[in-house]
Amino acid sequence: MKLFEKKQASSEAGKNKAGRLPRLVAVPKKHGIAIFFVLAMILALVIVLHYNPLADPHTEMLKKVCACILIAISCILFAAWYDKLTVLPVELFNSRKLIWRLSVNDFKKRYAGSYMGVVWALAQPVVTVLMYWVVFDKIFQSRSQLVAGGVDVPYVLFLTAGLVPWFYFQEGLSNGTTSLLEYNYLVKKVVFKISILPLIKIIAATFIHVFFCCLLLLVAVGYGYYPTVYTIQILYYMFCEFMLMLAMSYATCAIQVFFRDLMQIISIALQLGQWATPILWNINMLPDNLQWIIKLNPVTYIVNGYRSSIYEKRWFFEHFYSSTYFWIFTVAVFCIGSMIFKKSKIHFADVM
């Protein structure tokens, strides 16, 4: 398997060098910074001009001031670190065909040698949903509605809509963190772009997540919540979660090479995070003055988004400040993670 992957990686690298795929070159620094500044100004204007008649004016003003300050800081940092921040996106785009092939291969090799193969990847979500259906909908039917904290949908649907994105986040971040150690034989290759390895693991996790989303839709239909135009938003929230995991993985996979205990810390943090995120409980159970603390967790935005897509029938842009905060947070983490990765990768082969 390793020999096959090495040959495949070398073959695809050769194709790229031969010019068979269109390549992306780095945008000139002045033009790139100018484009970023224009987009930042547009975002700032949208935030300033946004008006919510139901919100407290003082709170709205505070949110707008904080958002504009963050945007200004991001512009300064982007201009200062432009060369370092643009290397990674260009590398990923130019290696897109190799990324896809290795992602498919990574997904297949997980179950290589087993009789049922990929079926095992699909069996876990089915068993998980069936277990929650039996426990909460059949055995503890009356209590399940109480635990939901006033949610006017069946608790098993409420729970499944929260578990689907959480399982994706859990698997994607864990696999992305260990990607360099798992593919250490590729890390030691001088010509191989190791920056694609975390992305490969997250794409492989996406295959299972797509099936899980289909299962979520079936559960919703079973309870009378049929797909609507709002359901399309699942693709948006899936992309949000994908980018969040990728941003975090570039930092964690680089640190994991030097600090092998990090994965154990992340596992514990994920266990705690499942309870700190409104997956098993409804965020509206908390007082309004405490909800903002939970909303600082970016996964909260994604979990609530999946529920909005399935049964709440609300567009993502109705959560204006939550969407703005999420993308500012994700872009900031991606910039920090890519810089940590870029600075550390010259030492990876020596440590491994």
LUMKEVEX-918643 format. One record per residue (C-alpha): residue in one letter; residue number from 0; z, y, x. Coordinates in Angstrom, 1 decimal, padded with zeros to 4 digits. Each point is the difference from the previous one (the first is absolute). Layout:
<atoms>
+--------+-----+--------+--------+--------+
! residu ! num !     zz !     yy !     xx !
+--------+-----+--------+--------+--------+
!      A ! NUM !      Z !      Y !      X !
...
+--------+-----+--------+--------+--------+
</atoms>
This chain:
<atoms>
+--------+-----+--------+--------+--------+
! residu ! num !     zz !     yy !     xx !
+--------+-----+--------+--------+--------+
!      M !   0 !  000.0 !  000.0 !  000.0 !
!      K !   1 !  000.9 !  002.4 !  002.8 !
!      L !   2 ! -003.2 ! -000.8 !  001.9 !
!      F !   3 ! -002.0 !  000.6 ! -003.2 !
!      E !   4 !  001.6 !  003.4 ! -000.5 !
!      K !   5 ! -000.6 !  001.0 !  003.6 !
!      K !   6 ! -003.7 ! -000.9 ! -000.3 !
!      Q !   7 ! -000.2 !  001.8 ! -003.3 !
!      A !   8 !  001.6 !  003.1 !  001.3 !
!      S !   9 ! -002.2 !  000.0 !  003.1 !
!      S !  10 ! -003.1 ! -000.5 ! -002.1 !
!      E !  11 !  000.8 !  002.8 ! -002.4 !
!      A !  12 !  000.8 !  002.3 !  002.8 !
!      G !  13 ! -003.4 ! -000.8 !  001.5 !
!      K !  14 ! -001.7 !  000.9 ! -003.3 !
!      N !  15 !  001.7 !  003.3 ! -000.1 !
!      K !  16 ! -001.0 !  000.8 !  003.5 !
!      A !  17 ! -003.5 ! -000.9 ! -000.8 !
!      G !  18 ! -000.1 !  002.7 ! -002.6 !
!      R !  19 ! -000.6 ! -002.3 ! -003.0 !
!      L !  20 !  002.7 !  001.9 ! -002.0 !
!      P !  21 !  000.0 !  003.8 ! -000.5 !
!      R !  22 !  002.9 !  001.4 !  002.1 !
!      L !  23 !  002.2 !  003.0 ! -000.7 !
!      V !  24 !  000.5 !  002.5 !  002.8 !
!      A !  25 !  003.0 !  002.3 !  000.3 !
!      V !  26 ! -000.5 !  003.3 ! -001.7 !
!      P !  27 !  000.1 !  003.0 !  002.4 !
!      K !  28 !  003.5 !  001.3 !  000.3 !
!      K !  29 ! -000.7 !  003.5 ! -001.5 !
!      H !  30 ! -001.9 ! -001.4 ! -003.0 !
!      G !  31 !  002.6 ! -002.7 ! -000.6 !
!      I !  32 !  002.9 !  002.4 !  000.1 !
!      A !  33 ! -001.9 !  002.5 ! -002.3 !
!      I !  34 ! -000.7 ! -002.8 ! -002.5 !
!      F !  35 !  003.7 ! -001.0 !  000.0 !
!      F !  36 !  001.1 !  003.6 ! -000.5 !
!      V !  37 ! -002.3 !  000.5 ! -002.9 !
!      L !  38 !  001.2 ! -003.1 ! -001.7 !
!      A !  39 !  003.6 !  001.0 !  000.6 !
!      M !  40 ! -000.6 !  003.5 ! -001.5 !
!      I !  41 ! -001.6 ! -001.6 ! -003.1 !
!      L !  42 !  003.0 ! -002.3 ! -000.4 !
!      A !  43 !  002.4 !  002.9 !  000.5 !
!      L !  44 ! -001.8 !  002.1 ! -002.7 !
!      V !  45 !  000.0 ! -002.9 ! -002.4 !
!      I !  46 !  003.8 ! -000.4 !  000.5 !
!      V !  47 !  000.7 !  003.7 ! -000.4 !
!      L !  48 ! -002.2 !  000.4 ! -003.1 !
!      H !  49 !  001.4 ! -003.2 ! -001.6 !
!      Y !  50 !  002.1 !  000.8 ! -003.1 !
!      N !  51 !  002.3 ! -002.3 ! -001.9 !
!      P !  52 !  001.4 !  001.8 ! -003.1 !
!      L !  53 !  002.6 ! -002.7 ! -000.5 !
!      A !  54 !  001.5 !  000.2 !  003.5 !
!      D !  55 !  002.8 !  002.3 !  001.3 !
!      P !  56 ! -001.6 !  003.1 !  001.6 !
!      H !  57 !  002.5 !  000.1 !  003.0 !
!      T !  58 ! -000.6 ! -003.7 !  000.7 !
!      E !  59 ! -003.8 !  000.5 ! -000.2 !
!      M !  60 !  000.2 !  002.9 !  002.4 !
!      L !  61 !  002.0 ! -002.1 !  002.5 !
!      K !  62 ! -002.5 ! -002.9 ! -000.2 !
!      K !  63 ! -002.9 !  002.4 !  000.6 !
!      V !  64 !  001.7 !  001.7 !  003.0 !
!      C !  65 !  000.9 ! -003.4 !  001.6 !
!      A !  66 ! -003.5 ! -001.3 ! -000.5 !
!      C !  67 ! -001.6 !  003.1 !  001.5 !
!      I !  68 !  002.3 ! -000.2 !  003.0 !
!      L !  69 ! -000.9 ! -003.7 !  000.6 !
!      I !  70 ! -003.7 !  000.8 ! -000.3 !
!      A !  71 !  000.4 !  002.8 !  002.5 !
!      I !  72 !  001.9 ! -002.3 !  002.5 !
!      S !  73 ! -002.7 ! -002.7 ! -000.4 !
!      C !  74 ! -002.7 !  002.5 !  000.8 !
!      I !  75 !  001.7 !  001.1 !  003.2 !
!      L !  76 !  000.7 ! -003.6 !  001.1 !
!      F !  77 ! -003.6 ! -001.1 ! -000.9 !
!      A !  78 ! -001.4 !  002.9 !  002.1 !
!      A !  79 !  002.3 ! -000.9 !  002.9 !
!      W !  80 ! -000.6 ! -003.7 !  000.0 !
!      Y !  81 ! -003.6 ! -000.2 ! -001.3 !
!      D !  82 ! -001.4 ! -002.1 !  002.8 !
!      K !  83 !  002.8 ! -002.6 ! -000.3 !
!      L !  84 ! -000.1 ! -000.2 ! -003.8 !
!      T !  85 ! -003.8 ! -000.5 ! -000.4 !
!      V !  86 ! -000.5 ! -002.8 !  002.5 !
!      L !  87 !  001.5 ! -002.7 ! -002.3 !
!      P !  88 ! -002.0 !  000.7 ! -003.2 !
!      V !  89 ! -003.3 !  000.1 !  002.0 !
!      E !  90 !  000.9 ! -003.4 !  001.6 !
!      L !  91 !  000.7 ! -001.6 ! -003.3 !
!      F !  92 ! -003.2 !  001.3 ! -001.6 !
!      N !  93 ! -002.2 ! -001.2 !  002.8 !
!      S !  94 !  001.6 ! -003.5 ! -000.1 !
!      R !  95 ! -000.2 ! -000.4 ! -003.8 !
!      K !  96 ! -002.2 ! -003.1 !  000.0 !
!      L !  97 !  002.2 ! -001.8 !  002.6 !
!      I !  98 !  003.1 !  001.0 ! -002.0 !
!      W !  99 ! -001.4 ! -001.6 ! -003.2 !
!      R ! 100 ! -001.0 ! -003.3 !  001.7 !
!      L ! 101 !  003.3 ! -000.4 !  001.8 !
!      S ! 102 !  001.9 !  000.9 ! -003.2 !
!      V ! 103 ! -001.8 ! -002.8 ! -001.9 !
!      N ! 104 !  000.7 ! -002.4 !  002.8 !
!      D ! 105 !  003.6 !  001.0 !  000.2 !
!      F ! 106 !  000.4 ! -000.7 ! -003.7 !
!      K ! 107 ! -001.6 ! -003.4 !  000.2 !
!      K ! 108 !  001.9 ! -001.2 !  003.1 !
!      R ! 109 !  003.4 !  000.4 ! -001.7 !
!      Y ! 110 ! -000.7 ! -003.1 ! -002.0 !
!      A ! 111 ! -002.3 ! -001.8 !  002.4 !
!      G ! 112 !  000.8 ! -003.7 !  000.1 !
!      S ! 113 !  001.7 ! -000.2 ! -003.4 !
!      Y ! 114 ! -001.7 ! -002.0 ! -002.8 !
!      M ! 115 !  000.0 !  002.8 ! -002.5 !
!      G ! 116 ! -000.8 !  002.8 !  002.4 !
!      V ! 117 ! -000.2 !  003.5 ! -001.5 !
!      V ! 118 !  001.4 ! -001.3 ! -003.3 !
!      W ! 119 !  003.5 !  000.2 !  001.6 !
!      A ! 120 ! -000.5 !  003.8 !  000.3 !
!      L ! 121 ! -000.6 !  000.2 ! -003.7 !
!      A ! 122 !  002.7 ! -002.4 ! -001.1 !
!      Q ! 123 !  002.9 !  002.2 !  001.1 !
!      P ! 124 ! -000.7 !  003.0 ! -002.3 !
!      V ! 125 ! -000.6 ! -002.4 ! -002.9 !
!      V ! 126 !  003.3 ! -001.8 !  000.5 !
!      T ! 127 !  001.8 !  003.3 !  000.5 !
!      V ! 128 ! -001.2 !  001.5 ! -003.3 !
!      L ! 129 !  000.6 ! -003.2 ! -001.9 !
!      M ! 130 !  003.6 ! -000.1 !  001.4 !
!      Y ! 131 !  000.7 !  003.5 ! -001.2 !
!      W ! 132 ! -001.6 ! -000.7 ! -003.3 !
!      V ! 133 !  002.2 ! -003.0 ! -000.7 !
!      V ! 134 !  003.2 !  001.7 !  001.2 !
!      F ! 135 ! -000.3 !  003.4 ! -001.4 !
!      D ! 136 ! -002.2 ! -000.5 ! -003.1 !
!      K ! 137 !  001.2 ! -003.4 ! -001.2 !
!      I ! 138 !  003.5 ! -000.6 !  001.2 !
!      F ! 139 !  001.5 !  003.5 !  000.2 !
!      Q ! 140 ! -002.3 !  001.8 ! -002.4 !
!      S ! 141 !  002.6 !  002.3 ! -001.5 !
!      R ! 142 !  001.6 !  000.8 !  003.4 !
!      S ! 143 ! -003.3 !  000.7 !  001.6 !
!      Q ! 144 ! -000.8 !  002.9 ! -002.3 !
!      L ! 145 !  003.5 !  001.4 !  000.8 !
!      V ! 146 ! -000.5 ! -000.3 !  003.8 !
!      A ! 147 ! -003.2 !  001.9 ! -000.3 !
!      G ! 148 !  002.0 !  003.1 ! -000.9 !
!      G ! 149 ! -001.8 !  001.1 ! -003.1 !
!      V ! 150 ! -003.5 ! -000.9 !  001.1 !
!      D ! 151 ! -002.1 ! -000.5 ! -003.2 !
!      V ! 152 ! -002.1 ! -002.8 !  001.5 !
!      P ! 153 !  000.9 ! -003.7 !  000.6 !
!      Y ! 154 !  002.2 ! -000.2 !  003.0 !
!      V ! 155 ! -002.1 ! -002.7 !  001.6 !
!      L ! 156 ! -003.1 !  002.3 !  000.0 !
!      F ! 157 !  002.2 !  002.9 !  001.3 !
!      L ! 158 !  001.2 ! -002.3 !  002.8 !
!      T ! 159 ! -003.4 ! -001.5 !  000.9 !
!      A ! 160 ! -001.6 !  003.5 !  000.2 !
!      G ! 161 !  002.7 !  000.9 !  002.6 !
!      L ! 162 ! -000.1 ! -003.3 !  001.9 !
!      V ! 163 ! -003.8 ! -000.1 !  000.5 !
!      P ! 164 ! -000.1 !  003.2 !  002.2 !
!      W ! 165 !  003.3 ! -000.9 !  001.7 !
!      F ! 166 ! -001.2 ! -003.5 !  001.1 !
!      Y ! 167 ! -003.2 !  001.6 !  001.3 !
!      F ! 168 !  002.1 !  002.6 !  002.0 !
!      Q ! 169 !  002.3 ! -002.7 !  001.3 !
!      E ! 170 ! -002.7 ! -002.3 !  001.2 !
!      G ! 171 ! -002.3 !  002.8 !  001.4 !
!      L ! 172 !  002.7 !  001.7 !  002.0 !
!      S ! 173 !  001.5 ! -003.3 !  001.3 !
!      N ! 174 ! -003.4 ! -001.3 !  001.1 !
!      G ! 175 ! -001.1 !  003.3 !  001.4 !
!      T ! 176 !  003.1 !  000.3 !  002.1 !
!      T ! 177 ! -000.5 ! -003.4 !  001.6 !
!      S ! 178 ! -003.8 !  000.3 !  000.4 !
!      L ! 179 !  000.0 !  000.8 !  003.7 !
!      L ! 180 !  002.3 ! -002.9 !  000.8 !
!      E ! 181 ! -002.0 ! -002.4 ! -002.1 !
!      Y ! 182 ! -003.3 !  001.0 !  001.6 !
!      N ! 183 !  001.5 !  000.4 !  003.5 !
!      Y ! 184 ! -003.0 ! -001.8 !  001.5 !
!      L ! 185 ! -002.3 !  002.7 ! -001.3 !
!      V ! 186 !  002.3 !  002.8 !  001.1 !
!      K ! 187 ! -000.4 ! -001.2 !  003.6 !
!      K ! 188 ! -003.8 !  000.3 ! -000.3 !
!      V ! 189 ! -001.1 !  003.3 !  001.7 !
!      V ! 190 ! -003.0 !  000.6 ! -002.2 !
!      F ! 191 !  001.6 ! -000.8 ! -003.3 !
!      K ! 192 !  001.1 !  002.9 ! -002.2 !
!      I ! 193 !  003.6 ! -001.0 ! -000.9 !
!      S ! 194 !  000.3 !  002.9 ! -002.4 !
!      I ! 195 ! -001.7 ! -002.1 ! -002.7 !
!      L ! 196 !  002.6 ! -002.8 !  000.1 !
!      P ! 197 !  002.6 !  001.6 ! -002.5 !
!      L ! 198 ! -002.9 !  000.8 ! -002.3 !
!      I ! 199 ! -001.2 ! -003.6 !  000.1 !
!      K ! 200 !  003.3 ! -001.3 ! -001.2 !
!      I ! 201 !  000.3 !  002.5 ! -002.8 !
!      I ! 202 ! -003.5 ! -000.7 ! -001.3 !
!      A ! 203 !  000.9 ! -003.7 !  000.0 !
!      A ! 204 !  003.1 !  000.7 ! -002.1 !
!      T ! 205 ! -002.2 !  002.0 ! -002.4 !
!      F ! 206 ! -001.9 ! -003.1 ! -001.0 !
!      I ! 207 !  003.1 ! -001.5 ! -001.5 !
!      H ! 208 !  001.0 !  003.3 ! -001.5 !
!      V ! 209 ! -003.3 !  000.2 ! -001.9 !
!      F ! 210 !  000.7 ! -003.3 ! -001.6 !
!      F ! 211 !  003.6 !  001.1 ! -000.8 !
!      C ! 212 ! -001.4 !  003.1 ! -001.7 !
!      C ! 213 ! -002.3 ! -002.2 ! -002.2 !
!      L ! 214 !  003.1 ! -002.0 ! -000.9 !
!      L ! 215 !  001.9 !  003.2 ! -000.9 !
!      L ! 216 ! -002.9 !  000.9 ! -002.3 !
!      L ! 217 !  000.2 ! -003.4 ! -001.7 !
!      V ! 218 !  003.7 !  000.4 ! -000.5 !
!      A ! 219 ! -000.6 !  003.4 ! -001.6 !
!      V ! 220 ! -002.6 ! -001.3 ! -002.3 !
!      G ! 221 !  002.3 ! -002.8 ! -001.0 !
!      Y ! 222 !  002.5 !  002.6 ! -001.2 !
!      G ! 223 ! -002.7 !  002.0 ! -001.8 !
!      Y ! 224 ! -000.7 !  002.7 !  002.7 !
!      Y ! 225 ! -003.7 ! -000.2 !  000.4 !
!      P ! 226 ! -001.9 !  001.7 !  002.9 !
!      T ! 227 ! -000.9 !  003.6 ! -000.6 !
!      V ! 228 ! -001.6 !  002.8 !  002.1 !
!      Y ! 229 !  003.4 !  000.6 !  001.5 !
!      T ! 230 ! -000.1 ! -003.5 !  001.5 !
!      I ! 231 ! -002.6 !  001.2 !  002.5 !
!      Q ! 232 !  002.8 !  001.8 !  001.8 !
!      I ! 233 !  001.2 ! -003.3 !  001.4 !
!      L ! 234 ! -002.7 !  000.4 !  002.6 !
!      Y ! 235 !  001.3 !  003.4 !  001.0 !
!      Y ! 236 !  003.6 ! -001.1 !  000.3 !
!      M ! 237 ! -001.2 ! -003.1 !  001.9 !
!      F ! 238 ! -001.7 !  002.3 !  002.5 !
!      C ! 239 !  003.1 !  002.2 !  000.2 !
!      E ! 240 !  002.1 ! -003.1 !  000.9 !
!      F ! 241 ! -002.6 ! -001.2 !  002.4 !
!      M ! 242 !  000.0 !  003.3 !  001.9 !
!      L ! 243 !  003.8 !  000.1 !  000.0 !
!      M ! 244 !  000.3 ! -003.5 !  001.5 !
!      L ! 245 ! -002.7 !  000.7 !  002.6 !
!      A ! 246 !  001.8 !  003.3 !  001.0 !
!      M ! 247 !  003.3 ! -001.8 !  000.4 !
!      S ! 248 ! -001.4 ! -003.0 !  001.7 !
!      Y ! 249 ! -001.5 !  001.9 !  003.0 !
!      A ! 250 !  003.5 !  001.2 !  000.9 !
!      T ! 251 !  001.8 ! -003.3 ! -000.7 !
!      C ! 252 ! -002.4 ! -002.3 !  001.7 !
!      A ! 253 !  000.1 !  002.1 !  003.2 !
!      I ! 254 !  003.8 !  000.1 !  000.0 !
!      Q ! 255 !  000.2 ! -003.7 ! -000.8 !
!      V ! 256 ! -001.7 ! -000.9 !  003.3 !
!      F ! 257 !  002.8 !  001.6 !  002.0 !
!      F ! 258 !  002.8 ! -000.6 ! -002.5 !
!      R ! 259 ! -000.3 ! -003.5 ! -001.5 !
!      D ! 260 !  003.1 !  000.5 ! -002.3 !
!      L ! 261 ! -001.9 !  002.6 ! -002.1 !
!      M ! 262 ! -001.5 ! -002.6 ! -002.3 !
!      Q ! 263 !  003.5 ! -001.3 ! -000.9 !
!      I ! 264 !  001.1 !  003.6 ! -000.8 !
!      I ! 265 ! -003.1 !  000.5 ! -002.1 !
!      S ! 266 !  000.7 ! -003.2 ! -002.0 !
!      I ! 267 !  003.5 !  001.2 ! -000.8 !
!      A ! 268 ! -001.3 !  003.5 ! -000.9 !
!      L ! 269 ! -002.6 ! -001.6 ! -002.3 !
!      Q ! 270 !  002.8 ! -002.0 ! -001.8 !
!      L ! 271 !  002.0 !  003.2 ! -000.5 !
!      G ! 272 ! -003.1 !  001.9 ! -000.9 !
!      Q ! 273 ! -000.8 ! -002.3 ! -002.9 !
!      W ! 274 !  003.3 !  001.2 ! -001.6 !
!      A ! 275 ! -000.4 !  003.7 !  001.1 !
!      T ! 276 ! -003.4 !  000.1 ! -001.6 !
!      P ! 277 ! -000.2 !  000.0 ! -003.9 !
!      I ! 278 ! -001.5 ! -003.5 ! -000.2 !
!      L ! 279 !  002.8 ! -001.9 ! -001.8 !
!      W ! 280 !  001.4 !  003.1 ! -001.7 !
!      N ! 281 ! -001.3 !  003.2 ! -001.7 !
!      I ! 282 !  000.2 !  003.2 !  001.9 !
!      N ! 283 !  000.8 !  001.8 ! -003.2 !
!      M ! 284 !  003.4 ! -001.7 !  000.0 !
!      L ! 285 !  001.0 !  002.5 !  002.7 !
!      P ! 286 !  001.0 !  003.6 ! -000.7 !
!      D ! 287 ! -002.7 !  002.6 !  000.6 !
!      N ! 288 !  001.8 !  001.5 !  002.9 !
!      L ! 289 ! -000.1 ! -003.4 !  001.9 !
!      Q ! 290 ! -003.5 ! -001.2 ! -000.8 !
!      W ! 291 ! -001.5 !  002.2 !  002.7 !
!      I ! 292 !  001.8 ! -002.1 !  002.6 !
!      I ! 293 ! -001.7 ! -003.2 ! -001.2 !
!      K ! 294 ! -003.3 !  001.8 ! -000.2 !
!      L ! 295 !  000.2 !  000.8 !  003.7 !
!      N ! 296 ! -000.9 ! -003.7 !  000.5 !
!      P ! 297 ! -003.8 !  000.0 !  000.0 !
!      V ! 298 ! -000.1 ! -003.5 ! -001.5 !
!      T ! 299 !  001.6 !  001.4 ! -003.1 !
!      Y ! 300 ! -003.1 !  002.0 ! -000.6 !
!      I ! 301 ! -002.2 ! -003.1 !  000.3 !
!      V ! 302 !  002.2 ! -002.2 ! -002.3 !
!      N ! 303 !  000.1 !  002.7 ! -002.6 !
!      G ! 304 ! -003.7 !  000.4 !  000.3 !
!      Y ! 305 ! -000.7 ! -003.6 ! -000.7 !
!      R ! 306 !  002.1 !  000.2 ! -003.1 !
!      S ! 307 ! -001.8 !  003.2 ! -001.1 !
!      S ! 308 ! -003.3 ! -001.8 !  000.4 !
!      I ! 309 !  001.0 ! -003.1 ! -002.0 !
!      Y ! 310 !  002.0 !  001.3 ! -003.0 !
!      E ! 311 !  001.1 !  003.6 !  000.4 !
!      K ! 312 ! -003.5 !  001.4 ! -000.3 !
!      R ! 313 !  000.5 !  003.0 !  002.4 !
!      W ! 314 ! -002.3 !  001.3 !  002.7 !
!      F ! 315 !  001.1 !  000.2 !  003.6 !
!      F ! 316 ! -000.6 !  003.8 !  000.1 !
!      E ! 317 !  002.6 !  000.5 ! -002.7 !
!      H ! 318 !  002.5 ! -000.8 !  002.7 !
!      F ! 319 ! -001.2 !  002.9 !  002.0 !
!      Y ! 320 !  002.8 !  000.6 !  002.4 !
!      S ! 321 !  000.7 ! -003.7 !  000.5 !
!      S ! 322 ! -003.7 ! -000.6 !  000.9 !
!      T ! 323 !  000.1 !  003.0 !  002.4 !
!      Y ! 324 !  003.2 ! -001.2 !  001.7 !
!      F ! 325 ! -001.3 ! -003.5 !  000.3 !
!      W ! 326 ! -003.2 !  001.0 !  001.8 !
!      I ! 327 !  001.7 !  002.5 !  002.3 !
!      F ! 328 !  002.6 ! -002.7 !  000.9 !
!      T ! 329 ! -002.7 ! -002.7 !  000.6 !
!      V ! 330 ! -002.2 !  002.3 !  002.1 !
!      A ! 331 !  003.0 !  001.1 !  002.1 !
!      V ! 332 !  001.0 ! -003.7 !  000.6 !
!      F ! 333 ! -003.6 ! -000.9 !  000.9 !
!      C ! 334 ! -000.2 !  002.8 !  002.5 !
!      I ! 335 !  003.4 ! -001.0 !  001.6 !
!      G ! 336 ! -000.9 ! -003.7 ! -000.1 !
!      S ! 337 ! -003.4 !  000.5 !  001.6 !
!      M ! 338 !  001.5 !  002.0 !  002.8 !
!      I ! 339 !  002.7 ! -002.5 !  000.7 !
!      F ! 340 ! -002.7 ! -002.8 !  000.0 !
!      K ! 341 ! -002.4 !  001.9 !  002.2 !
!      K ! 342 !  002.7 !  000.9 !  002.6 !
!      S ! 343 !  001.4 ! -003.5 !  000.1 !
!      K ! 344 ! -003.1 ! -002.2 ! -000.1 !
!      I ! 345 ! -000.6 !  000.3 !  003.8 !
!      H ! 346 !  003.2 ! -002.0 !  000.5 !
!      F ! 347 ! -000.5 ! -002.7 ! -002.6 !
!      A ! 348 ! -001.8 ! -002.5 !  002.2 !
!      D ! 349 !  002.7 !  000.3 !  002.8 !
!      V ! 350 !  002.8 ! -000.6 ! -002.4 !
!      M ! 351 ! -001.7 ! -003.0 ! -001.7 !
+--------+-----+--------+--------+--------+
</atoms>
